[in-house]
Amino acid sequence: MIRQFKLVNGRGESWDLNGKRSFFHTVSGFGYEDSTRYEQIGTSFYALDGIFSQGQMEGHIFFSEPGAYSHYREFARFARVMPLTLVYQTDETFRIQVRLTRLEKSEKVNGGIGLDCPVCFTAEGMFYRIVSRYGDTVMIGGKIYDYSYPYTYADESFNTVLMDSDSNEDSPCRITIFGPCLNPVWKHYVENGLYATGAYTGSIPSDHKLVIDTTQIPYSITERGAMDELVADRYQMCDFGTERFFHLQRGANRISVIHEGINTLKVMVEGRISYETV
């Protein structure tokens, strides 16, 4: 499959980087550079930390005639609406949040057929693949599942989302608990072991939802309306004796939510499976 690029700005507008009017080519920087610091002990070197260098995706954008100058100016205005997300599609679709840190304006090339402008996109995070799952009420004990899951749980009922990760990196996620709900508790299991928990004291009415989000910095716990509008910050109403915020781990992840109400909860988890290179 031929690789595809597009850019999405902070207003949700898309810019095709594979079209005739603006073609992103001669690209580089989609690998990674390890910036781990070491301490020498005798003739050996001990890794102090394991970190990656901030990524930079470079290349050229060719703005073709007719209208090359206006296309260039339009793109420059588009790219200033932060945040920017670069979408990279090969056999799968990956995304990375970036900032356009260099846009050079060239003279017209090859007899005036267009502008060939060097650009640099600086990464503000890692590449990620979006995986979304809705949870069902799972009756644990004696139920035959329509999927393969090689674990046995205790006898109980709860709302749960199953999500696998093939990445070695901590992967952020956005947990949405739809109202009505009362005093919800969310739990994260990795390979059948309890990994982290979170709890909220209060009620979320119908047509509202509680959103626990680690996909954006700073992390947040908010109540939102039917159109995803912010109703209130609910972070201070959470149990500070729990971890509250979850990151998906390599392997089988299970996120379960219970509450003190009598209704069945509807739960959704959007995972951003993170990768150092794609």
Stockholm file with secondary structure:
# STOCKHOLM 1.0

chainA/1-278         MIRQFKLVNGRGESWDLNGKRSFFHTVSGFGYEDSTRYEQIGTSFYALDGIFSQGQMEGHIFFSEPGAYSHYREFARFARVMPLTLVYQTDETFRIQVRLTRLEKSEKVNGGIGLDCPVCFTAEGMFYRIVSRYGDTVMIGGKIYDYSYPYTYADESFNTVLMDSDSNEDSPCRITIFGPCLNPVWKHYVENGLYATGAYTGSIPSDHKLVIDTTQIPYSITERGAMDELVADRYQMCDFGTERFFHLQRGANRISVIHEGINTLKVMVEGRISYETV
#=GR chainA/1-278 SS CCCEEEEECTTSCEEESBSSSEEEEEEECCSCCBCCCEEEETTEEEECCCCBCCCEEEEEEEEESSSHHHHHHHHHHHHTSSCEEEEEESSSEEEEEEEEEEECCCCEETTTTEEEEEEEEEESSCEEEEEEEECEEEECSSCCCSSCCCCCCCSCEEEEEEEEECCSSCEEEEEEEESSEESCEEEEEETTEEEEEEEBCSEECTTCEEEEECSSSSCEEEEECTTSCEEEECGGGBCTTSCCCCEECSEEEEEEEECSSSSCCEEEEEEEEEESCC
#=GC SS_cons         CCCEEEEECTTSCEEESBSSSEEEEEEECCSCCBCCCEEEETTEEEECCCCBCCCEEEEEEEEESSSHHHHHHHHHHHHTSSCEEEEEESSSEEEEEEEEEEECCCCEETTTTEEEEEEEEEESSCEEEEEEEECEEEECSSCCCSSCCCCCCCSCEEEEEEEEECCSSCEEEEEEEESSEESCEEEEEETTEEEEEEEBCSEECTTCEEEEECSSSSCEEEEECTTSCEEEECGGGBCTTSCCCCEECSEEEEEEEECSSSSCCEEEEEEEEEESCC
//
